Amino acid sequence: MASIAHIIPRTLKGFRDYLPEAMIPRERLMETARQVYRSYGFSPIDTPALEYLDILTGKGSEETDRQLYRFQDHGGREVGMRFDLTVPLARFAAQHINQLGTPFKRYQIAAVWRGENTQRGRYREFMQCDFDTLGTRAVAADIETALVIHDLLQAIGFSRFTIRVNHRMVLNGLLERLGLVKHATAVLRALDKLGKMAPDKVAAEMAATAGTSAAQARQVLALSELSGSNAEILQQLVPLVSGSDLGEQGVERLAEILAGVASAGVAAERICLDVSIARGLDYYTGTVFETFLDDLPAIGSVCSGGRYDELTATYGKRDLPGIGASLGLDRLLAAMETLGMIAPVRTPAAVLVAFFDAQRMGDYLQLAAQLRSAGVGVEFYPEPRKLGQQLKYADQRGFRLAVIAGSREFEAGQCQVKDLQTGESQLCSLAHRAEAVVAAIRAVTA
């Protein structure tokens, strides 16, 4: 018999498998995002992983074009794998907006791909949790975007975070005053690296890519030195953009956004005017957001986005301004692990029903079914083994409770509910479709 050639199991660089202990918190995070998005009226959509190449190229930046996974399909067509969910949304909207109507509010949770250098919390395949509003330039949509980001971070369990906000028109207004409008893209791309590179290196990149003078670079970088309250920074911006209609409109828009967010009850320390943030993608035209964790700022922005009023014009004549943001799921999970916010759990069920008496399998299955019908997640151990072995299994997988019953307990209409964290047990009646067991379980897991 010919020998079998064994293939070494391995994953590509920048890609990863997700074991249950990693996948369970990911799914919980995605469900939290869905709940928050739905609470604001955003509807779910989905788009293909592959798009025609011309749909994707030239929409993000030179960097995203370089990172794009591209190839010819079996029909010889040039295709690419989506690098974000916003560009496919623009194509989607151009095709379907007559059916959808405006304003159209959508969310999408799906994988995207970029062939970039890997680092902690950053992979070549990663999940984005996007929400967007299309078809309106109203400031209320900008304010709502900030509110969704705020409620999302709060719902996930964070209390110490800062949403940084800026407006591209402020930046463009300053560039207009400096005579750098033609080089805006290169200047803003360099400025967006300010948190990752020293100011002198950012200035050098501006000089190399946009031809800025040392004086021009200093005035652009001066934005990062503005300090004080949001109101004080707004006051400092006025002379910097004075004489530029674009810049003055941007300052006015920022003031409206900050006032609206405050009216909705967001604490002042949760939102910060930061006129040095630009967002590196070329399609942003207005408000931009980046969100940082106060206890782990080095991990970078965990929820970013902004306004893109001209992106859909590439795919059709209809005016479809848009604004939205994306939760960086993998980066946020890495932060939560670092901060000790994720308990080691390898099962989504809270309860293990132990199996002792092989002759009573039907009773165990009935008990497990009754608990599930009452809304309790239950796993039934498949083999009648010693209690110690079953409890070891339960402990390894992170079950909170074990329901224990042998022949005598079934005959007496009772069972034990054992708290696997404290080791304490309580005796419960199995009468009335196991309501007593359910009550005991809910009391322990509340």
N, C-alpha and C positions, 0 to 999 in steps of 0.2 A: 504494500500500500504506500502510495506517495506521501512524503511528509508534507505537513501543512506549513506554509511560510507565514510566520507570525509577524504581525505589524505592531510596532511599538506604539502604544496609546499615548498621544500627546496633543496639546492644543497650540494653535498659532500664537505667536507673540502679540500681545495686546488684546487677546481674547481670553475668556475664562469660562469654566463650568461653575454652576451654582449648586452647591449642596443644600439640603433642606434648611440647615441653620442659617445659610445666607439668603435663601429664596423666601423663607417665611417673612422676615422683616421687610424684604423688598415688596412682597405682595401687600403687606399691611400698609406700607408707605403709599403705594399706588392707589389702594382703596381709600386712604385718607384724602389723597389728591382728588380722586373722583368725587368724593362727598363734598369737598369744599367747592370744586368747580360747579357741580350741579346746584349747590345752594345759591349760586349767583346766576343760574339760568343758562350755563354753557352746555351745549349738546355734544355727544360723542360723534366723531367721524373716524375714518381710517383711509389711508392712501397706500399705494404699492411701495415696496422696498426699492424697486427699480423704476427709474424714470429715463426718458430720452435724455441723452447727454446735454443737449442744448437747453433743456429745462433747468439744469442744475448749474452749469458753468457760467461764470461771470456774474453771479448773484450774491455771493458771500464776500470773498476777497481772493487775492492771489494765493494766499496760504490755503484756503479751503479748496481752491481749484487744484493745488498741488496734492492735497491730502485725499482727493476724491478717488474712490475705488471705481475704475472704469474698465470696460471691455466691450467686445463685440458679441452679441448674442447669436443664436443659431441661424437667425435670418440675416446676419451681417449688419444689424443695426447697432449704432453706437449708443451704449446705455451706461448709466452710472447708478451707484447705490446712494440713496439720499444721505446728505451730511447733516441735515437738520430737518425739522418738520415744518418750518415756516415757508421755505421756497416751494415744496410740494403743495402747501396750503394755498399759496397764491395761484398756482396752476389749477388746483381743484376749484377755487372760487371763480376763476375766469370761465371754467366750463359749466359750473352748476348754479351760479348766483341767481339766474332768472328763476330757477325753481326754488331756491332757498329764501330769497328776499333779503333785505337789509333793514337794520343792522343784523348781521349774522354772528352769533357767538358759538364758538366751538372749542372742544378740548380733544386732545389726542395723546395717548400714552403708547409709545412704540420705540423700537430700536433704530438707531442711526449709526453711520459708520464714517470714521475719518482715519486715514493712515498717518497718524501723528505719533510723536514720541510719547511713550508711556511713562506714567508716574503714578504716585500713590493716589488712588481714587479716580484715576483717569485711564480709560482703555480705548482701544480702537473700535470696539463695538460697545455702545452704551445706550441706556434708556433715557428718553426725554419725556417729560410730563408737561405738555404745552397747553396753554389756553390763549385764545385770541378773540378780538372783536373786530369785525370787518364792516366797512360801509359807513363810517362816521368819523368826523374830525372833532367831535364834541369833547370838551375837556373832561366831561363826566366819565368818558371811557378811560382816559388817562388816570383819573382818580381811582376808578374802580380797579384798574390793574394793580395799583399800589395796595389797595385794600385786600384783594385776593391774595397777593404775596404775603401780606401781614397775617391774614387769617390762616393761610396754609402753614406757615412756619409755627404759628401758635398751636394749631391743631396737631401738628406732628409732635409737639412737646417742648418747643424752645421758648424761653422767655427773654433771653439775652441775644438779640440780633438787631442789626441795623440795615434798613433799606436805604441805599444811596441813590439819589435821583439827580439827573441833570437834563439839559435840553440841547440838542444838536444846533438849534438856531442861535443859542448863546455862543457856542463855539464858532459857528460859521460867521456870526456877527463880528467877533473879535478878529477872525481871519480876514474878513472883509476890510476892516479898519487897517490891517497890516499889509493889505495887498497880496494875500495868500490864497484867495478863493480858488484859483486854478489848481492849487496844490493841496486843497482841503483833504482829499482822500489820504494822501501820503502823510500829512501832518497829523490827522486824527488817528491813523493806524499807529504812528509812533507814540502819540500821547497815550493811547490805550495800553501801552506797555509800561507805563510809569510805575505801576505797583510791582513790576517784575524786574525793572532795570533802574539803575541809578539815573538821576536827572541829567548828568553830563552825557551819558550814553544815549539817552533819549534825544537830547539836543543834537548829538552827533548824527543820529539816524535821520532827524529832520533835515539837517544840512545835506546829508548824502542823498536822500530820496526826494526832498522838496526844494532844495536849494535855499533854505532859510539862512538868514544872517544870524550872527550871535545875538544881536539885539532882538530880532523877531522871535527867536527861540526862547529867549529869557521872558518875553512878554506872554508867550503861550504857556510856558511852565509856571509863570506866576499864579496861574489859576489854582495850582495845587497848594499854594501857600496861603490862600484865603482861609480865614478861620473865624470862629465866633458862632453865634446862633444862626439859624436859617435866615432870620430877618436881617441880621447884621451882614451876612454874606450877600444877600440880595442887594443891600445898599452899596456894598463894595463893587458889585457887578455893574451898577448903573454907569459910572464913568468909563469903565472898560469897554462898553459897547455903545456908548453915546454916539449918535450920528448914524448908526446902522439900524435900519428898520428891522432887519432880521433879528439882531441881537436884542433890541428892545422888546420885540414880540416874544422872544424866548424867555426873557426875564419876567414878563407879565404872565406868561403861561405857567412858569414855575411857581409864581406867587399864588396863582389860582389852585394849582395842584396841592400845594402845601396847606392852604386854607381849607380845601375840601377834605383832605385826609384828617386834619385836626377836627373838623366838624363831625366826622364819622366816629370820633372817639379814640383815634390812634394816639398813643402816648408820644410826646414830643421827641423823646430819646430814641424812638423806634425808626424815625425817618430823618435823613440827613441830606442836606444839599451839598453835593460834591461836584464842583464844576470841572474837576480834572478827569472824570470818567467820560469815555467817548464810545465804548463798545466797538470792537474791531470790524464788525461786519458792515459792508458798504451800504446795505439797504436801509439802515436806520436814518430817519429824517427828522425826528422830533425828540420827545421824551425818551430817556434811557434809564434803566434800573439795574442795579447790582445789589445783591444781598449778602451780608457777611455775618458770620457768627462771632459774637463778642469774645467768646471763650476759645475760639480757634480761627482767628482771622487768616492765618497763613495758608489754610486750605483753599482759600479763594472764594469767589462768589458761588453761592449754592442755588441762587434763583435770579436769573437775569433776563432782560428783554428790553422792549421799547417800541416806539412808533415807526412804522414803515409805510408812508403814504403813497409811494410810487412803485412799489414792487410789482403789483398786479398789472400795471400798465404795460409790462413786458409781454403779457400774454393776451391782451385785449384792449379795446378802446374805452371800456367802462371804467369810471373813476371808483376805485375801491380802496380807500385808505384803511390802514389796519394798525392795531396795537395789540401786544401780548407779551407773555413771558414764559419761561421754561424752568421747571425745577430740575436741577442736576441730581438725579436720583443716586447714582453711584458715588458721586463726591459727597453727598449728604450722608449716605450710609457709612462711608469711611469716617466722616466726622463723628457720627453717632457712636460708632465702635470705639473711637479714641476717647470719647467723653463718657463711656460706660453706660450708654442709653439703651443698649440692646442686650437683653437677657439671652443666654445660650439655650435655645429651644430647637428641637429637631422634629417636632410634630405640631401640627395646627390644632390638634384635639387637646382639650383640657383634662380629659378623664380616660383612664385605662380600666376596663372591666376585666378583672383577673379570671382565669379559667382553671377550675380544680377538678370537677367531677365530669368525666367524659360522657356519662349517661344523661347529664342535664344540659347538653349544649343548647337545646331549644329554649330552656329557661334563661340562659345567659344571653342568647340572641334576642329574646323577647325584652329582657331588661335593657339591653343596649338600644333597641329600637324605641322603647318608651322614653328613654333619656334623650335620644336624638329628636323625637317628635316634640319634645318640650324645649328644643333649642340648644341642647348641650352637645358639644363635640365629643364623640366617644370612639375609642378604638377597642376592639375586642381581641384579646390575646388568642392566637389561633390554636395553641396546643396546651393540654392540661399538664402543667409542670409545677414544680415546687414554688411556693410563694416567694421565697428569696430570689429565685431566678427571675420571676416576673417583675418583682419590685426593682431589681437591678436594671432590667430593661426599661422600666418606667423612668427611673432616675437618669439613665443615660440619654433619654430622649426628651427629658424636661417636662413630663406630665406633672400637673399640679396635684391631681387626686387619683386615688385608686379605689374602685368599688370592689369589695371582697365579699364573696358569699360561697359557702360550701353546701353540701346536702342538708346539714342541720339547719343552717340559716334559711335556706329556701323553705324547708318544712315549717319553720317558725315564722315565715313571712318577714324575714329581716335580712339586713346586710350591714357591713361596715363601710363607712366612707373614711378613708385614710388620707390625711393631709401629708403629702410627701415632702413638704418643706419643713414642717414642724414635727412630724412623726405622730401627731395626735390623731385619734380615731373617735368616731361617734357612731352609735348604733341607730339605724333607721328602719322604719317599716316599709315594706314593699307594697303595701295595700294602696288602692286607689291610683293605679297606674304610676306608681313610683313618685308621687308628688313630694313625699318626705325626702327622698333622695335628692330630687332636683332642688328642693329648698336648702338642703344641707350644702350641696355643691355651690349654689349661688351665694350662700353666706360666706363660704371660704374664698371664692374667686372674686368677690365684689371689690 
